[in-house]
Amino acid sequence: MKVKTFKTLDEQVEILRNKGLIIDDVESTKEILLRENYFFLLGYRHVFLKDENGRDFIPGTNFRELYALFSFDRQVRNIVFKNLLIIENNIKSILSYQLSKKYGIKERNYLNPNNFTKDPSKTRQVNDLIKKMKRQIRVNGGQHSATMHYLTNYGYIPLWIVVKVLSFGIVSELYSILTNEDQKEIADLFDVNKNDLVTYLSILSNFRNLCAHEDILFDHRTHRVIGDTKYHHYLNIKQSEGEFVYGKEDLFALILILKHVLRKDDFSLMVNEISYEIDVLAGRLHSIELKKVLDLMGFPENYRDIVRY
């Protein structure tokens, strides 16, 4: 078994140079490595390697380019994250409103197993999720001012307060076990198919957790794939063997989902902010073309047109 040993900043710089990376400001590079972490920065090196399975950088690659891609990903991640938080709040608010209106505001009402799908294959999932939610209420009930207020003054916590302490993952799963009628009523508010919304919420939750933990965003691929949308056709996204190449399980798929669920002004602002960061990155890349990064993001070159649809 190989053993990793500690490397000083000078040794880290030397390792990068031995792999063909140009470093023309050693002190600045060492400061960045110390502050940002050698391992995290190297998570972006694959974009600049001569071949997929190699370790050497494309001739002429500068450390500044590697750091530019790292910084670009951080900026885009921050832009995406703030919009995912908006959607998380929207979904929680809408779901809690609809269920409270229909089933009642007390725990025994809105967590009644009879409120959920009767699909026999999901019986265990329904029971497990109800237990998860009850545990969240029990664990977090005394830790938040709003939940504490309702417990103290009313003896229960309504769903519109409970959702504050539920993860987006649990809320996403909650939607997936609703009755077809309840799913459709909520999906209609976003003008999407209820089955598509099940997939969308799962992907939104996945990206939300990735952003919260500051993992690499720009080339992330999800396990779930979104269905073809009118936007794929509008942007004339290229196809391979009858399948769209972009916007299926990549970052652009998330953008297409957000096109469905964000308010128009919020979506336009988000795309404009991402476009600005792409333009900044374009001016900092020299050893590779910007298109290589856009391909990894799943962004067609005419991605900006999505705002005008």
N, C-alpha and C positions, 0 to 999 in steps of 0.2 A: 504494500500500500504506500502511495506517495505521501510525503509529509510536507506541508506548507510551512515556510519559515518567514519570520518578520522581515520586511524590506524597508529600509530607510527611504526618505523622499529622494535622495540622490540615487539610490539603487533603482527606484521606480522609474525615474527619468532615464536612466541608462538602459533599462529593459525596453522602454518605449523606443528609444533611439535605435537599439539593436534590431527592432522589428521594422525599421525604416521610417519611423515617424519623425518629422522635422520639428525640432524644438529650438526656437531662436531666442527665447527669453526664459532661461532656466529658473530664475527666482520667481517669476510670475507663475510659471507652470507648477513649481513646488508648492506655492501658496494655494493654487487651485486644487491640487491633489490632496493637500492637507484638509482643506475646507470641504471639498465635495466627495472625497473618497475615491481612491484609485479603482476599486472594484466596480463602483457605480458608473464611473466614466467609461470604463472598458466595456460596459454593456452596450455601447453604441459603436464599438470598433468594427463590427461585422459589415457596416455600410461602407467602410473605407478599405477593406481587405482586397488583395489582388485576386484571390479566388475564395470560393465559399468555404472550403475546408482548410485553408491555409492560415498562417499567423502573421504574414508580412503585409504591411500597408501598401496601398497603391503608391508608386513613386511620386513624390511631390506633396504627399499629404502632410499637412501641418497640424500640430496639436491644437491650434486655434480653431480649425475646422471641426475637430472632434468635440471641443468644448462648445462650439457654436450649435452643433446638433443637440448636445446635452441641454443647453440653455433654451433652445427652441422647444424641445419636448416639455421642459418645465413650464414655459409660458403657455403653450397650448393646453397642457394639462390643467393649469390654473383656470384658463378660460372655460374649458369644458366642465370642470368641476363645479364652478359657481352656477352654471346652467343646469347641471344635474341636480344640484341642491334645490333649485327652483322647482324642477319637475318632481323631485321627491316630496316636497311640501305640497304641491298641487295634487299629486296622486293620493297622499295621505288625507288631505282635506276632503277631496271628492268622495273617496271610498268611505270615510267615516261618516260623512253627511248622508250618503245614500243608504248605508246599512243602519244608521241610527234612526233615520226617518222610517224605515220599513220594519225594523225589528225591535227598536227600543234603545234606551240609553244606559241600561244597567248591564253589568257583566253577564248575568245569567240570561239576559235577553239576546245580546248581540253575539255571544259565544255559544249559543244553543246549537248543537250538532245538526239539528233539523233545518237550520238556515242554509246549509251548504249542499254541495252536489250530492246526488244520490248514486253516483257512479260507484259500483262495488269495488272497482280497482283502486279507488281513491279513499276508501273508508279509513284505512290506517293513516294516510296522510292528513286527513281532516282531523282525526283524534290527536295525532302528534302535534299538529300546528296549534290546536286549541290549548294543549298542554304548554307549548312554548310561550304562547301569549299570556297565559295565566302566570307562568313563571316570571315573565318580564314584568307583569303588573306587581307581583309579589316582591320581586327583587328591587325594582326601580321606584315602586310606589312611594317610598319614604325618602327618596333622594332628590326629587324635583319639587319645586315650589308649587307648580300647578297640580300635580298629582297629590301632593300632600294636602293642598287646600281642599280638594274634593273628598279625600279620605276623611279628613278631620271634620268637615262641615256637613257632608252628605252621606258618608259611609260607603261610597262607591266611586269609581272613576269612569266617566263616559268615554266612549270610543274616540271622540275627537280630541281627548286629552291623552288617552292611551297611545295613540299613534305617534306621539312625540317621543316616546321611549322605545318604539319598535324600530328595528333596522329596516332598511329598504328591502333587504332580502326577504324578511318575514312578510312585509306588506305585499311584495311581488308574489310570494307563494300564496298569500291570503286571497289575492284576486284569482289565482289559478284554480281555487277550490270553491269559488262561488257558484251559484246556480247559473245556468245559461241566461236566464232572464236578467239577473243582476249584472252579469258580465256585459251583456249587450247594452244595458242602460248606461253603464259607465263608459264603455267603448264608444258609444254614439256621441258622447260629449267631446271626444277627440276625433270623431269622424273616421274611425278605423274599425276594422273587423275585430271581433272579440278574441278570436284565436290568434290574430296577429299581435294584439295587445298583450296576451300572455307571453309571447316570445319577446316583445319589445321590453316589457318590464324586467324580465330575466336578464336581458342584455344591458339595460340601463343600470341595474343593480351591480352587474359584473364590472362595468366601467366605473361606477361610483366608488366601489371598493378599491379598484386599481388606483384611481386618482387619490383617494384618501391615504393610501399607503405609499404614494409617490413612486409607483412602479413605472416601467417604461410604457409609454402610451402609443407613440406614433405608429409602431408596427404591430400592435397587439392584435391577436386573432381570438375570436370568441368560439366557444364550442357550438353555440346555436347559430343558425343561419336565417336571415330574414327572407321573406318571400319577395318576389319581384314587385316593384312598385311603379307607379306612373312616372316617378322621377328617374328611374333607370332608363325608361324609354325617352323621356323628355331630353335628357342629357346625351342621348345616343351613346351610352356606354358600350364599349366594344364587348363582343361575346366570343367565347371559345367553346366549341362543341355544344352550342345552344344555351350556355350559361353565361350570365354577366360576369365579367372579370373583376369589377369593382363593386363595392357597396353591398356585400353579402354578409361577411363576418369580420370586416375590417373596421378601421376608424371611420371611414366614410359611411358605413352601414349605420353607425351611431348618429352621424350627421343627418342621415335620412330619417331616422327615428325621431330625432329632435325636431326635424321639419314638421313632423306630424303633431307633436305634442307641445312644443313651445309656442308661446304667443308670437305673432308675426314680427313685432318690433324686437323682441328678445332674440329671435332667431337671426334676424338681419344683422343685429349688433354683433352677435357671436361670430358669424361668418366673416364679417368685416374685420374683427379683431384677429381671427385666425389668418386671414389673408395678409394682414399687415406683418404678422410674424413670419409667414412664408416668404414675403418679399424681403424682409430683413435677412433671413437665412440665405436666400438666393445670392445676396451680395457678399456673403461670407464663405461660400463654397467655391473651391477652385479645382480640386482634384476629381470631383464627381459632378455630374449634372444634377440640377434640382429635381428633374423628372425621376431620378432614382429614389429620392425620398418620397415624392408624391406617390409613386407606385407602391412603396411599402405602406403608405398610409391608406391606399385604396382610393386616392383622389384623382379623378379624371382632370385633364388640363383645363377643362371648362367648368370646374366645380363651382365657380362664383355664380354661374347662371342659375343655380338652385334658388338663389334669393329672389329672382325675378319671376319664378313660376307662379 
